[in-house]
């Protein structure tokens, strides 16, 4: 079992495994980046909404 795994790892499958790994890591990177972007956009939206609400409160005449 162990020798077979090493043979297939060092043999013809090496390129395919590298390719597969790079594809998976690229997809993970894209997912992480888009998640970060989504979170950032949501944070910005929340902050701007809260800012607008605070400004509106201040502008309301007593």
PyMOL commands that set and color helices and strands:
alter all, ss='L'
color gray80, all
select helices_A, chain A and resi 2-10+13-59
alter helices_A, ss='H'
color red, helices_A
deselect
rebuild
show_as cartoon
